[in-house]
Structures are given as C-alpha cells and as structure tokens.
Amino acid sequence: MNDSIQKELQLTDERWQAIIHNDAAFDHQFLYGVRTTGIFCRPSCKSRPPKKENVRIFGSATQAIYETFRPCKRCKPNGAQIPTEEWVDQITQYIDKHYVNTITLEALSDQFHGSPYHLQRTFKKIKGVTPVEYVQRKRINGAKAYLLETNKSLDQIALAIGFSSTSYFVTLFKKMTKQTPTHFRRFYMSMPNIEDDKEDSLKLQYTRNKGS
C-alpha cells in the first residue's frame, strides 16, 4: 500500500455520535464509508444514518477510494462531484438488480445520497423516464419473459416481478402494452415459429427450382 494512504481508523463513540448528528466540526478529521452501499461521506452528510455495524472510518478520501468506495453525490467528500452520467448509471444498475424488490424514490435517494427531487429530475434527464417508470418497465419486460417462457399463472408472475397485487399488475401491463397479459401470451404463443417459417420457405423454393 502506498505510504501516503492513511490506514483505516477506528469507529469510536465520538465519531459515531458525529455521524448520527451530522456534526460538521468533524468533517476535516475523518470520513466514513458504508459497506452495504459502497459509498463514503463526510460526517456532516445529511443522508440517513447507516447501521453502525456497516460503517468504516477513513482518514482521507484517497484511502476510501483505494478501498473501492465511491464518493457521496450529496456531500462530495473528495471535493469533486461524481459525473452525472456515472451517478445515473449506478442507480440504473442497482434497479436492474433489485427491481423485483420494493424500490421507492426515497429509498433510492438514501441509497445514492441525493435529494429525491434532484435524483428524479437528473435520472429523467438522462434516461427519459423517472426511476419509478424505469422500475415499471423492468417489471413488465420481466413479465413478458415469464408469459412466453413459462406456464406460471398471473398471480405467480405478479409476485415474481415484484407486484403484491395481481389486479394492479394486469392494469399496468395493459396500460404499457395495450393488451392484457393473457392476450399477450395467447397472441405470441399462437404465432408460427420463425425458424419453422424459414425452413418451409427454403423447401418451397427448392421445389420450385427443381420443377423449372
């Protein structure tokens, strides 16, 4: 390890109190990272206090980054702002992995350390949809795969993609695809297999050529 990189510090009671009370007086004394999010902050950061067992204490931003933690978008502990596109990519990747779970704007703002208003506005600017709309798209696309590739019931599919209400799932699916899940499944399952169509076309072409 580079000698210029300070070692990890201990989480003393004094430092913990500074974190949970957002004490700016400690901002130049240490930084803290949260293992579950991979983000590090200043003690004064206004994000929701983490669980104590998930906290790591660092003497510098260099050490935190060396340990693969990312700087907080809200409090900018390394003095520089994360590029907007990179921040939105981090949020998108999180949604892609967890869309079947309950995801709210408030939860995302806590997870990625930005106000709900700023997060929603920035995400929509980059992606063209709000975070909630993006979650819905992921869930409906997941539902399409279940409908075409499995025999799961609508109740089972709704639960599998993160909806506790089947009726809401059906309503949203129809709103986004212009057809119900049942009609979607019947329509696409009744379509001829594309590979079979290609094979039949080649056979017909061969027969015609042979007869000419």
Buried (B, 14 or more C-beta within 10 A) or exposed (E): EEEEBBEBBEBEEEBBEBBEEBBEEBBEBBBBBBEEBEBBBBBBBEBEEBEEEEBBBBBBBBBBBBBEBBBBBBBBBBEEEBEEEEBBBBBBEBBEEBBBEEBEBEBBBBBBBBBBEEBBEBBBEBBEEBBBBBBBBBBBEBBBEBBEEEEBEBEEBBBBBBBEEBEEBBEBBBEBBEEBBEEBBEEEEEEEEEEEEEEEEEEEEEEEEEEE
